[in-house]
Amino acid sequence: MPPKKRTVEDQYRSFTPREHVLNRSGMYIGDMSNVRKPCWVYDEAEKKMVFKDLTYNPGICKLFDELITNVLDEAKRDDTLTECKITFSDEGFVVENNGRGIQLVEHRVGNCYLPEFLFGKMLTSSNYDDTEQREGAGTNGIGAKAANIFSKEFEVKIVNKGEEYVQVWRNNMAERTEPKIKKTKSARDYVKITAKPDFARFDMENMSSNSTQKVLEQRATEISGLCGKQVSVSINGKKISTRTFEDYVDLYLGRDKKAVPRAFAVMDDWQVCIAANPYDDFVQISTVNGCHTRDGGTHVDLVTRPLCKKIGENLAAKHKDLTVPGKLVEAQLMVFVNTTVPNPKFSSQSKDQLITPWKDFRNRWPLEEPFVKRVEKLGIMDAVLATAKAREMKALRTPKAKRGRLTDIPKLNDANKAGNSMAESAKCTLILTEGDSAKSMAISGLESRMRDYYGVFPLKGKLLNTRDVTAKKLSDNAEVQAIVRILGLQFGKKYVHGVAGLRYGKIMVMTDQDDDGFHIKGLLINFIHSFWPELLKVQGFVTAMLTPIVKARRGREILEFYNTADYATWKEQTNGGAGYNVKYYKGLGTSTSVEAKEYFKKMQLLDYRISCDADDQAIIKAFGPSKDYSDSRKEWIRESLANPVEVNYKNKHFTTTRFVDEELVIFANTAVRRAIPSVVDGLKPSQRKVLFGCFKRNLRTEIKVAQLAGYISEHAAYHHGEMSLNETIVGMAQNFVGSKNMNLLQPAGQFGTRIKGGKDSASPRYIFTHLSENAQSLFDKNDEIALKYLDDDGQSIEPTYYVPVLPLALVNGFKGIATGFSTDCPCFNPSELKTLLLQLIAVDGDETKVDGLSNMTPWYNGFTGDIYEKAKNKWLTVGCWHKIGEDSIEITDLPIGTWTDDYIELLKKMESEGKISRYDDYSGEHQVKIRVNFDRGVLSQFERVENENAMEEYMKLTSTLNATNMYVISPGGEIMYMESPKDILLEFYRVRSHFYNLRYKYIANRTVKEIEIAKSRIKFIRAVSEGNLNMMKMKRQDIVSYLKRNKYYEYGEYSYLLDMKMISMSEEKVAALQGEIDKKEEFAKALKCKVPSDLWKEDLSSL
């Protein structure tokens, strides 16, 4: 049967406004079906908002929202509105508020009372005047009518100025009662709306059908926070404690702001809070004009986009090889936004998303630098960095392992069988050597038949620490990429079947048996562990060749020692190795080709692998990011110093834990000692070696820096790069403002200036230096006899520390970075330190009797700015400027640590950003002179600001100095943390006082000895001249016997007498000696009248 033909009336229908709302509900209240979605609700047990999956009805929520936002809109206009009562029941909800309410007057156009006009007439609103800026949520004149239309029963009750108005609508606003108006004695005006939704239309039986009421309660709580303290909101008689925006945020984050840091900002129309996001995706909780914008919108974008862009740019500036899109930053944020937007536009009547263009906002969110910095300190930066690195690492690709020989990798001697069949490749070993000389040694040691299965590749130095590195840095690192290609590794691949698919089945590390060699070995193990930890579980995949550090030969007998403890024990047992020829092996390059062949013939291999989770953690502890593992590394190093463990090479199987605790810790300890100065002389070992060499050479005339570096290497056993030693020498001679207060070497040539912070020094081949006057006045030769000099393979080198007159650790400050430790101390005034020391000397070191010990302020020679105390052991340095015109200033000094070139770059940026109009630089190598012009009126604005440092902060003329991270090496060699500069001064005083006691005794004993020697010489001359001693007819031993019998002063087997020249046997010499005795006795007499501290006072007075 053919379908019935549709009439025109069937095809084209007309709805009344009420029918249109009912039949096209999605346009007005959104989704009417029950949905299961994650949403925020208050959890009574946890006493906070939680994000959980709930079944609720968005349509019902919208009806309630239309009523509750009316209350918020009214609260903005009516300061007498002080309470809002919300009541929920199975039938629906009631919203009641006090205040001036709605006037009970007739609307002449609507021909009804105003309440009916507002709640019962379609398309009526106070929001239709588009010439007027409205700040409410309503837009289209539907609003509360939607709650009426979708209700079985909808009652409006109003009390206003002694009259009560009641009107009821039923059956979706199809039926209405006439309003009942009567007089009332109620002194309280209010509006009370009761809505009983038509639950059948929402596929619900009542309010208890699902969790809709919980969602509505959350919305009521939100409105309470937005209304402010003036309005008390209650739910079913229970008052909501949330009364402010901050209270509302606390419901989500908790009240403990230390546990969950947050950054608040309130400006103009905006209330904003940012916190670190504990969830996987970006979270925004926002409202505009009281409407909860579930899906955010342009108001949220206006806050987050510029903020995330700025944070991304700041991170990219610090990590130049990393791209940080704003979206990555956004994902780490939990954002709360409440704002007011005139005439808001939403994506739909459900008002879940604001679409008002930014240009139509009355006040745009003003992103300010202090707020950005507060957000950056919330703990999000590490997460953003990790995400950015992981994102780029995921995109990192490596070519498939090449079969056959590799010919395009410089310096690689590829094994003949590498990259052939899987079985042959598994037999191959890649030897990674420490430099070219070690490669030559390895090749000379390999027999020709071994070349099929052994490849050799030299490492240029220290391998990149790949634990916390970006993909770009990884892909740009030629050495890492070479190792990956040689081995046939692939990033992102899991080698669950061992070495299958690799070009080599084993790695053999050949490094020197010293601290740097252990570090190189560790960096390689760390590299493998970073990307392919499963390979470290394969026995024999990473090995190292064990070579001796000492060999002792006697005839055909050859003894080999692999650690210093075994060698020391052997020396004790053999009277210092008597009869043996001992050779120290500083590196693999010391070995001959014959010895190299022996190494491979009697190959001793150490095996490194992971056997448990603790082994994984050991590697991560050693090489993981400092911010995460600094404390555990400190504990590791301190433990090793307190309980040193000698490497036991008899057990050749090393777990990574054992490797870290026995071998790698040796590097860590050495690195700490290289980077951290002694509390006594303020010097690091490299600086002390330079000073030792200069003293040994008595360097009073100029020498090229490059030549001095060579001399130091030879005479002070410096075993590291010449470039590093050159930099140390140059640094010790630099004396520009902000470098140090007392340079120990004298600069002759271009040693660097404050223009570039010393980085503009000339080549070491073209500049000269020698000991400065400071060095000669700070260090006394009389102290040298009491110093403890170190030994390097039988060579006497620098002492463990020198004992200067002043504490150089404070005079010149220090900085250092090492494994697990960093250290930093500003410079202090030598004159102030001298005064404090004299006061301590006067009270025998009783610190309680000395004023000023706890109030030392950093001081830099030549700095004309100011240094203020900010907090304990923290100071603010401020550059100098003065006004030279109505809109111009002249900067005459920069804050400590800010170099002229860097500051000029900052001014260029400020000029391009319009923060200044122009600058002119007249600075030289010693002085700063920069003129800055501003737009008219800018300077006068700063004069009106209460912050006295506003101008300095704007012009970046401040820097911070801290004395909160001061680690030093104690006199006993331990790592010491100093809580304040006072602690350094007191420790220095204690040690220096002891050495003045030693110096006093030494000088006194030496003077006695010199007097006795002079007296014996006079006696000797007279014995010879008078004929009592005729040496021409005596043997030397007879002469010595004579001298002993006649009680001559015994010293050096009497060589001071027997080696005298005949010309000395004269009365003139006797007279000279007597004069010397008189002076020495006078000196001794004067010395007896002194105490050791008097020597210190004399030294201090001569400075």
VOPAFI-354639 format. One record per residue (C-alpha): y, x, z. Coordinates in steps of 0.05 Angstrom, whole numbers, plus 32768, in hexadecimal, padded with zeros to 4 digits. Layout:
<recs>
YXZ;...
</recs>
This chain:
<recs>
800080008000;8042801F7FEC;807280308025;80A67FFC8036;80E8800B8015;811D80218048;815F7FFB8048;81A2801C8047;81AA8004808F;816A802880A2;818180698082;81C8806A809B;81D1805680E4;820C80568114;820B806A815D;823D80578193;8255809581B9;8226808381F3;81EB807B81C3;81FC80BC81A1;81F880E181E4;81B680C081F4;819680CC81AF;81B3811081A1;81AF812B81E7;81A8817381D1;81F0817481BA;820981608200;81DA81768236;81AA81A58212;815E81A4821B;814381688240;80FB81808243;80DC81A3827E;80DA81EE8272;80BA82298295;80EB82638296;80FE829B82C4;813D828A82EA;8162829B832A;815482728368;815E827D83B2;8120829383D7;8122827B841F;80EF82AE8436;811282EA8417;815782CE8425;816F82E283E0;816F82CD8397;812F82DD8372;812082DB8328;80E082B3831D;80BE828582EC;80CC823C82FC;80C181FA82DA;810281D382D8;812A81A482AC;816981C2828C;8183817D827C;8183816682C5;81A581A882D7;81DC819A82A4;81E9815582C2;81F281748307;821C81AC82EA;824E817B82CC;825A815D8311;825C819D8339;828C81C18309;82BC81878311;82BF8199835B;82CE81E2834A;830481CD8318;832381A0834C;832181D68382;834D82028357;838181CB8353;837B81AC8398;838281D883D6;836F819C8402;8329819D83E5;830481C0841D;82BC81A6841B;8287819383E9;8248816F83FF;820B816F83D2;81CF814583E1;818D814683BC;8156811083C0;811C80FC8395;814A80C98373;818080FA835F;81BC811C837C;81FF810E839D;823D81398395;8276812B83C5;82B8814F83D0;82F6814383F8;833D815083E1;8372812883BE;833C810C838F;834880DB8357;838280AA8358;836F8061835B;839F804A8324;8395802582E3;8393804C82A2;83BD80228274;839F803C8233;83578036824C;83667FF3826C;833F800582AA;8344802C82EB;8349807882E4;830480858304;82E2805882D0;830B80798299;82F180BD82AF;82A980AC82BF;829980708294;82C180768254;82A980A5821D;82D480DC8200;830680DC8239;831E811C8259;835981428276;8346817A8246;835E815D8204;83A3817C8205;839781BB81DE;83DF81D281E8;83D081D98232;83A88213824E;836F81F58276;8343821D82A5;830D81EA82B2;82C881E58295;82D081A48270;82DE81A38225;82C6816781FE;82D1812B822B;828681208238;827B81468279;826C811882B3;826080DE8284;82208101826F;820880FC82B7;821880B182B4;81F780A58271;81B680C88285;81B180A582C8;818E806582DB;81C5805B830D;8208807F8314;8238806F834D;827F80868356;829E807E839B;82E6809483A6;8312809183E4;835B809D83D5;8398808E83FF;83778058842A;8351803683F1;8307803983E0;82EE80338398;82A580278388;8288801D8342;824080208329;8222802A82E4;81D9801D82D4;81A68026829B;81C68062827B;820D80478282;81FA8008825C;820C7FDD8298;82477FE382C6;825F7FBE8303;82A77FAD830D;82C97FDE833C;82CD7FC98384;830F7FDD83A4;831F7FD183EC;83487FED8424;832880218451;833980418493;831B8084847E;834C80BC848A;832680E88459;832F80E3840E;82F280F583E5;82CC80ED83A4;828180DE83A9;825580DB836B;820D80C48370;81E180CF8334;819A80B4832D;818180D382EC;815680AD82BC;811B80DB82CA;80EF80BB8295;811C80D7825F;8112811C827D;80C681158283;80CC811682CF;80BA80E68306;80EF80FC8337;8114813A8351;80D481548371;80AE8156832E;80BD81A08325;80ED81D7833D;812C81B88320;814A81AD8365;814281F88375;8169820A8337;81A081D8834A;81A481F58390;81AF823A8371;81E7821D8348;820681FD8386;8204824083A9;82268260836D;825D822C836E;8267823883B8;8273828283AA;82A582718373;82CC823E839A;82E0827283CD;82E7826E8419;8312822F8416;82D782038402;829A81F8842E;825D81E38404;821F81C48424;81DB81AF8409;81BA8175842D;81E681828469;81DA81CD846D;821781F88460;8212822F842C;822982728449;823D828D8405;828882858404;82A182BD83D5;828D82E08395;8277831C83BF;824C82EF83EA;822D82D383AB;821D83198391;81FE832A83D5;81CC82F283CB;81B08318838F;81B8836083A7;81B5835983F3;81EC836A8424;81D983B3842C;820983D583FC;81EC841A840B;81A6840483F9;81BF83E283B9;8202840183A5;823083D6837B;827483DB835B;82A583A18365;82E583958340;8316835B8345;834E83598312;8378831F82F8;834782EA82E1;830A831582ED;82D783208324;82A383538310;826A83778332;823B83AA8314;81FA83C28334;81BE83EC831E;818C83BE82FD;814883B9831F;812C839182E5;811283A782A1;814883868277;8193837C827D;81A6834882B1;81E7832182B0;81FB82EA82E0;823B82CC82C8;826A829182CE;82A8827D82A8;82D6824882C4;829D823682F3;8269822C82BD;8229825482C6;822182798283;81D682868283;81DA82AA8241;821A82D08251;824C82D38218;828D82F48204;82A582FA824C;82688324825F;826D834C821F;82B6835B822F;82A0837C8270;825F839E825B;826D83B88214;82A883E68223;828983FA8265;8246840C8246;8268842F820C;8292845A823B;8256846C8267;822E847D8228;826684AA820F;826B84CC8253;822184DB8253;822284F3820B;825B8522821C;823085428252;81F085408229;820A855181E4;81C5854F81C4;81B9850781DB;81CE84C581BD;81DB848F81F2;81E7844A81D3;820B841881FE;81CE83EA81FD;81A6841F8224;81DC84208259;81DF83D4825A;819583CF8268;81A083F482AA;81D683C482C3;81D4838482EB;8217836382DE;823B832C8303;8278830D82E1;82A482D482F6;82E282C782CC;8313829382B7;83208288826D;835482558255;833882208225;82F1823D8226;82C3823481EA;8278823081F4;823E823581C3;822881EF81D7;823781B78208;820381D78235;8236820F823E;820282468246;822A8277821C;827582848216;828D829081CE;82D8829481D9;82F182D081B0;830C830A81D8;8351830181B9;835682BC81DA;834A82D68221;838882D1824C;83778313826F;834683448251;831A836C8281;834083AD828D;830B83E4828F;8326841B82BB;830B846282C5;8302845D8311;82D5841F8307;82AC844482D2;82A1847E8302;828C844D8339;8259842E830A;8240847382F6;82328482833F;820584468347;81C7846E8334;81C2845582ED;81D1849782C9;818C84B582D3;816A847682BB;81968473827D;818984BD826E;813E84B48277;813E8477824A;8167849A8215;813A84D78216;80FB84AD8215;8117848681DA;812584C581B2;80E484E681C8;80BD84AA81AD;80DD84B5816A;80CB84FF816B;8097850E8137;8070854D8125;804D855B80E4;8002855780E3;7FDE859780F4;7FDB85C280B6;7F9785DB80A0;7F918624808D;7FC0865D809B;8009865280B0;803686808089;807C86658097;8083867580E2;80A586B980ED;807F86EC8117;804086C2811B;7FFF86E8810F;7FD286AC8103;7F8886B08112;7F6086B180D2;7F35867680E7;7F6D864C8106;7F75860980E4;7F33860D80BE;7EFB85E180D7;7F0085BE811B;7EC885E88136;7EE7862A8120;7F2C86168139;7F108606817E;7EF9864F8183;7F3E866A8173;7F6E868581A9;7FB9868981A1;7FD786C481C7;801E86B581DC;804086F681F0;807F87078217;80A8872481DE;809A875081A2;8083878E81C8;804D876681EB;8039874A81A7;80308790818D;800687A281CA;7FDB876481BE;7FD087738174;7FC087BC8184;7F8C87A481B6;7F6987748188;7F2F878F8160;7F2F877C8117;7EF4874D8120;7F1B87278155;7F5387158125;7F2A86DC8109;7F3086B6814A;7F6F86D2816B;7FB686C38155;7FF486E38174;803986C6817B;807286E681A3;809F86BC81CF;80E986CF81CB;80F386C78215;80F1868C8244;80D4864D8223;80FD860E8228;80F185E48266;80D885A58242;80D1857B8281;81148557827C;812B85678236;8145853D81FD;811F853381BC;815885548196;8155859281C0;810A859381B8;810D858B816D;814585BF8168;811E85F38190;80FD8620815D;80CD8640818E;80B385FE81A9;80AB85E38162;80878623814E;8055861E8187;804885D48177;803A85E4812E;80108622813D;7FE485FC816E;7FE385BD8142;7FFE8591817A;801D854D816E;8051852B819A;803A84E881B3;7FF184F681A7;7FBE84F481E0;7F88852881DB;7F51850081FC;7F1C852981D8;7F34856D81EF;7F4B859F81BB;7F2E85798180;7F6185798148;7F8785B68160;7F8D85F78138;7F7E86208177;7F4E860E81AF;7F6E863D81E2;7FB0865D81F6;7FB286A28215;7FF486B58236;800586FF8237;8041870C8263;805687428293;8038873C82D9;807C872F82F8;80A886F5830C;80C386E982C6;807D86EC82A9;806686B782DB;80A1868B82C8;80928690827D;804A867D828C;8062864282B6;8091862A8280;80588629824E;802A8603827E;806485D3828B;806E85C98240;802585B58236;802785898274;80668566825E;80478549821F;7FFC85558220;7FE68559826A;7F9E85488256;7F98858C8234;7FA285AF8277;7F62858E828F;7F3B85B38259;7F1E85F18279;7F3586308257;7F6B860F822C;7FA38636824F;7F91867C8265;7FB686BD8275;7FA08705826E;7FA1872B82B0;7FBD877182AA;7FC987A582E1;800D87B382FF;7FF887F7831A;7FC4882A8305;7FAE8865832F;7F89889E830D;7F6288D98329;7F3A88FD82F5;7F0F88C982D1;7F1888978309;7F49885F82F9;7F5B882B832C;7F8087EB8316;7FAA87BF8343;7FC087798331;7FED8769836D;801A8791839B;7FF2877F83DA;7FB2879F83C1;7FD887DD83AB;7FFC87E383EE;7FBB87DD8414;7F9B881383E8;7FD6884183F4;7FCF883B843F;7F85884B843B;7F8F8888840F;7FC988AA8431;7FFC888F83FF;7FCD889983C4;7FC888E483CE;7FA689068393;7FB188CC8364;7FE188C7832A;800188828331;8021885C82F7;8048881B82FD;804387E982C4;808687C582C0;8071879D8284;803C8797824E;806587C78223;805387FF8255;800A87FC823F;7FF188298208;7FC8881281CC;7F8A883081ED;7F988808822C;7FA487CA8203;7F5F87D181E3;7F4187D88228;7F638798823F;7F4387718206;7F018794820D;7EFC87838258;7F2487438251;7F3687258295;7F4E86DE828B;7F6F86AF82BC;7F61866582B0;7F97863182BE;7F8785E782C3;7F9385A582E5;7F5C85888311;7F8085518338;7FC1852A8340;7FDC855E8370;7FD985918337;80038563830B;8036855C8343;803985A7834E;805085B38307;808285798309;809D8593834B;80A985D7832D;80C985C182EC;80E0857982F5;812A856682F7;815085878330;816E85458346;8128852B8355;81048569836D;81398596838B;8125858783D3;80DB859183C7;80E985D383A3;811385EA83DE;80D985DB840D;80A885FE83DE;80D2863D83DB;80E1863E8426;809786368435;8085866F8408;80B9869D8428;80A0868B846E;80578692845B;805086BE841E;800E86BD83F9;7FF886F783CE;7FD786E4838D;7F8B86EB8391;7F7486FE834C;7F2C87038361;7F2A86B88357;7F3E86B0830E;7F3D8664830C;7F838649831A;7F9486018324;7FDC85F38313;7FE985E9835D;7FCF862F836C;7FF6864C8332;8036862C834C;802B86428394;801386898386;803286A18345;806C86748331;808886758377;809486C0836F;80C486B18336;80E48679835F;80F086A8839A;810C86DE836D;813986AD8349;81558695838B;816486DC83A1;818586EA835E;81B286AD8362;81C486A883AC;81F186DD83CD;81E88700840F;820F86E38449;8222872A845C;82408748841C;8247870883F2;8223872B83B8;81E88718838D;81B5874F837D;81D2875D8338;821887668356;81FC8792838D;81D987BE8359;821B87C78334;823F87DA8375;8206880A8387;820A882C8344;825688328349;82518850838F;821A887F8379;82438897833E;828388978369;82A388718330;82ED88808338;82FC888A82EE;82F4885A82B4;82B1884E8292;829E881D825C;827E87DE8277;824487E78246;8239882F825F;823C881A82A7;820887E4829A;81D9881A827F;81E5884582BC;81D7880A82EB;819787F982C6;817E884182CF;819588508316;818E880B8336;814F87F48312;816E87B782F0;8135879782C9;8158875D82A6;818387568268;81BE8784825C;81E987498248;81E0872A828D;81F1876C82AF;822F87748283;8245872E8298;823B874082E1;8267877E82DA;829D875882B5;829C872182EA;82A487548323;82E3876E8301;8304872C82F0;8341871B8319;836486E282F7;837B86A5831F;833F867B8334;830B86B3832C;830A86D9836E;833986F783A2;8320873F83A5;8301875E8366;82D387988376;82DA87B88331;831B87C8830E;832587A882C9;833F87D48292;834387AB8252;833887618243;830A8748827A;831B86FF8270;835486D28287;8361868E82A5;836B8675825E;8320866F8255;8308867B829C;82F286C2828C;82C986AF824F;82FC86D38223;82E9871A8239;82E187508204;829F877181F2;8283879F8228;828787D881F6;82D387D481F5;82E787CA823D;82E787FB8278;82E187F782C3;82DA881E8304;82D98810834E;831687E98365;834087FA83A2;832387BB83C2;82DD87D883BE;82F3881A83DC;831687F88417;82DF87C48423;82A387F38425;82A088318452;8270886A8442;82628871848D;823B882F848A;820B88478455;81DF886D8485;81CD882C84A9;81BE8804846A;817787F38456;816C880A840E;813987EA83E1;8102880E83BB;80EE88008373;80AD88248362;80C28861838A;810B885F8374;813F885383AB;8170881E8394;81A587F083B2;81A287D883FB;818D87938410;81D78787841D;821887AD8427;824687A28463;828E8798844B;82C88795847A;82D6874C8467;82A487158457;82A58717840B;827B86D88409;82BA86B48420;82EE86E28400;82D386D983BA;82A8869B83C2;82678693839C;82408666836D;81F78668835B;81BF863E833E;8175864E8349;8132862B834E;813B85F48382;817D860E839A;81C6860F8386;81FE862D83AE;824A862883AB;8282864283D7;82CD864583C8;82F9868283D4;8320868C8414;835D86B58427;834D86FD843A;838A87008468;837286C2848D;832C86DE8493;8348872084AC;836F86FB84E2;833386D284F8;8308871184FC;833B87348527;833C86F88555;82F086F88559;82EF87428568;83228737859F;82F5870385C2;82B4872785B4;829E86F28582;82A986B585AE;82B986818579;82D1864F85AC;830D867B85BA;832386818572;8350864D8551;834A863E8507;8301864E84FC;82F2860684E9;833285FC84C1;832D8631848B;834A861A8449;833686378405;8368866783E7;836D868783A2;839886C38394;83D186B08365;83C686658369;840886418374;83ED85FB837B;83D785D883BA;839485D183DD;838A8596840B;835085848438;832E85438420;82F685418452;82CD8572847A;82BF85AE844E;82DE858B8411;8321859B83F3;834E858283BB;837285B68391;83B1859E836E;83D585C08335;842185C98332;845285A08309;849B858B830C;84C7855B82E7;84F5857B82B3;8511853B8294;850E84F08299;84CD84EE8272;84B485368276;8490856382A7;847E85AD82A8;843A85C382C2;843B860882E1;83F6860D82FE;83B285EC82F5;838085D8832A;834A860A833D;8312860B830A;833C85EE82D2;83498621829B;8385861F826D;835F8614822C;833685DC824A;837585BA8263;839785BF821F;835A859C8200;836385658234;83AD855E8222;839A855881D8;836D851D81EA;83A284FD8216;83D4850381DD;83A484E381AB;839784AA81DD;83E1849E81E7;83E084B38231;841584E88223;844584EC81E8;8445853781DE;8436857A81FF;844E85C281F3;842685FD820D;844A863D8221;84138659824E;83FE86A2824F;83C286C8826A;83DE86C782B1;840C868B82B7;8409864282A4;844486208283;843885DE8260;846D85AA8252;84568562824B;847F85278230;847184DE823F;8488849C8221;84C884818240;84BE84648285;847884808292;848E84B482C5;84B8848182EC;8479845682F3;8456848E8318;849184958347;8487844D835D;843C8455836B;8428845D83B4;83F2849183A4;841684D383AB;83E384F6837E;83E684C18347;840884F08316;83D985298324;839D84FB831C;83B884DF82DB;83C5852582BF;8382853F82DA;83A685728305;8374856E833E;8330858D834B;8300858E8386;82E585C883AE;82A985C083DB;828885E98411;824F85B8841A;821885DC83F4;821B8624840D;81D88648840C;81D68693841A;81A386C98426;81A086DC846F;819E87258487;8153871B8490;814A87028449;814186B88458;816686808435;819C86658464;81C58625845D;820C862D8477;822D85ED848E;82748609848B;829C86478479;82A0865484C4;8254865E84C6;825986938490;829186B784B5;826C86B784F7;822B86D084D8;8252870784B4;8275871984F6;8232871F851A;8214874E84E5;8253877684D9;825D87818524;8216879E8528;822587CE84EF;826687E58510;823C87F7854D;820D881E8520;8247883F84FD;82678852853F;822788738557;821D88968515;826488B28513;825E88C8855C;821B88EB8550;82338909850F;827289258530;824889458567;821A89628532;8254897D8509;8273899E8547;823089BE855A;822689D78513;826C89F58512;82618A168555;821E8A33853F;823E8A4E84FF;82748A738528;823D8A8E8555;82148AA28518;824F8AC684F7;825E8AED8536;82148B00853F;82128B1C84F9;82568B3E84FC;82488B5D8540;82048B778529;81DB8B4C8557;81B88B2D851C;81A68B5B84E2;81878B2B84B0;817F8B61847B;81428B7C84A1;81248B3984B6;80F68B068498;81108ABE8493;80DE8AA584C8;80F58ADC84F7;813D8AC784EE;812A8A7F84FD;81068A96853C;81448ABD8551;81708A7F8546;81428A548570;813F8A8785A8;818A8A8B85AA;81908A3F85AA;81B48A358569;81BD89EC8556;817C89D68534;818989B184F4;816989B484AF;813F89F284C0;81818A1884CA;81938A168480;81DB8A078494;81DB8A4F84B0;81AB8A738483;81CC8A5A8443;82118A728458;82318AA38427;82438AE9843D;828C8ADA842F;82898AA88468;82798ADF849A;82C38AEA84AA;82F68ADD84E1;831B8AAF84B2;82DD8A8384AE;82D58A8584FA;831D8A6E8501;83138A3684CF;82D48A2084F3;82F78A218536;832F89F68519;82FA89C684FF;82DA89C48544;831D89B58565;8329897B8535;82E3895F853D;82E789638589;832A89418589;830C890B855B;82CF89048589;82FC88FD85C5;832588C785A2;82E588A5858C;82CC88A185D3;830A887A85E5;82F8884685B2;82C3881085AB;829F87FF856A;82CB87C2855D;830887F0855B;82ED880E851B;82EC87C884FD;833387BC8513;834887FC84F1;832587E884B0;834587A384B2;838B87C084BE;838487EE8482;837587B48452;
</recs>
